Amino acid sequence: MQFLASLIAVLLLVLLTWFLGFRQPAKLESESEAQELFRLAPGGFEPVSLAIDTDGAAAIARDRDGQVALLVPHGHHFVVRPLRPGAQIIAQEGSLRIAEMQKLQLHLGESAGDWTGDWATTDIDANNA
């Protein structure tokens, strides 16, 4: 009986968080917000090129040393994930896909093709899928 009461209490807490709006996914509102989140990454990351997903769900950036990093959602916040040198970035139909992160697609619209050449200059082969 105590187990059932505990289970009901937990379910009520989960429902309460949903009704209070804590279920909202992380969303980038602007390029300046994305730049600031990249800068706050442990070790720092100063983007010189940046692209934000059309839905604000993720971002990709390159620093002046050629390192590429992603800003990806983790719960209601974002985390910075640096890509290893040689990571494959593929542009297809207005989206960028990172080969090692199968579930992540950045929808950049018509500008997706523009970014492949930019990323390719950082030892990342974006044109060979």
C-alpha positions in Angstrom: 0.0 0.0 0.0 2.9 2.4 0.8 4.4 1.6 -2.6 1.2 2.5 -4.4 0.9 5.8 -2.4 4.5 6.7 -3.3 3.9 5.9 -7.0 0.8 8.1 -7.1 2.7 10.9 -5.4 5.5 10.7 -8.0 3.0 10.7 -10.8 1.3 13.8 -9.4 4.7 15.6 -9.2 5.4 14.7 -12.8 2.0 16.0 -13.9 2.5 19.2 -11.9 5.8 19.9 -13.7 4.1 19.4 -17.0 1.3 21.8 -16.1 3.8 24.4 -14.9 5.5 24.3 -18.3 8.8 22.5 -17.5 8.3 20.3 -20.5 9.3 23.0 -23.0 12.4 22.0 -25.0 15.4 24.2 -25.1 15.3 26.8 -27.9 17.8 29.4 -29.1 16.2 32.8 -29.6 19.1 34.6 -31.3 22.6 34.3 -32.7 23.9 36.4 -29.8 22.4 33.9 -27.3 24.1 31.0 -29.2 27.5 32.9 -29.2 27.2 33.5 -25.5 26.4 29.8 -24.8 29.5 28.8 -26.9 31.7 31.2 -24.9 30.5 29.8 -21.6 31.6 26.3 -22.5 34.3 24.8 -20.3 37.6 25.9 -21.8 35.8 28.6 -23.8 34.9 28.5 -27.5 35.0 31.8 -29.4 32.9 31.3 -32.6 33.9 33.2 -35.8 31.2 31.4 -37.9 27.8 30.3 -36.6 24.6 28.8 -38.0 21.4 28.2 -36.0 18.8 25.6 -36.8 15.7 27.2 -38.2 13.7 26.0 -35.2 16.3 27.2 -32.7 16.9 23.6 -31.7 20.7 23.5 -32.2 23.6 25.5 -33.6 27.0 24.8 -35.2 30.0 27.0 -35.0 33.7 27.2 -36.0 36.4 29.0 -34.1 39.5 30.8 -35.5 41.6 27.7 -35.0 39.2 25.6 -37.2 37.6 23.6 -34.4 33.9 22.9 -34.9 31.5 22.6 -32.1 27.7 22.0 -31.7 25.3 23.5 -29.3 22.8 20.7 -28.6 19.8 20.5 -26.3 20.1 18.6 -23.0 16.8 18.9 -21.2 15.8 22.5 -20.9 19.4 23.7 -21.4 22.1 23.5 -24.1 25.5 21.9 -23.9 28.5 22.4 -26.2 29.9 19.3 -27.9 33.2 19.8 -29.8 33.6 17.7 -32.9 36.7 15.7 -33.3 38.9 16.6 -36.3 37.8 14.8 -39.3 34.2 14.4 -38.2 32.0 14.1 -41.3 29.4 16.8 -41.8 26.9 16.1 -44.6 24.6 18.6 -46.3 21.4 17.2 -47.7 18.2 19.0 -48.7 18.7 22.1 -46.6 20.0 20.2 -43.5 23.4 19.4 -42.0 23.8 16.0 -40.5 26.8 15.0 -38.3 27.7 11.4 -39.1 28.7 10.5 -35.5 25.5 12.0 -34.1 22.8 10.1 -36.1 19.8 11.7 -34.4 21.0 15.3 -34.9 20.0 17.3 -38.0 20.4 21.1 -38.2 17.8 22.5 -40.6 19.5 25.5 -42.1 17.3 25.9 -45.2 19.0 27.2 -48.3 22.1 28.2 -46.5 23.1 24.6 -45.6 25.1 24.2 -48.8 26.9 27.4 -48.0 28.2 25.9 -44.8 29.6 22.7 -46.2 32.5 24.5 -47.9 33.2 26.6 -44.8 33.3 23.4 -42.6 35.3 21.6 -45.2 38.2 24.1 -44.7 38.5 22.8 -41.2 39.6 19.3 -42.2 36.0 18.1 -42.2 34.9 16.5 -45.4 31.2 17.6 -45.8 30.9 16.7 -49.4 31.6 12.9 -49.3 28.7 11.1 -47.8 
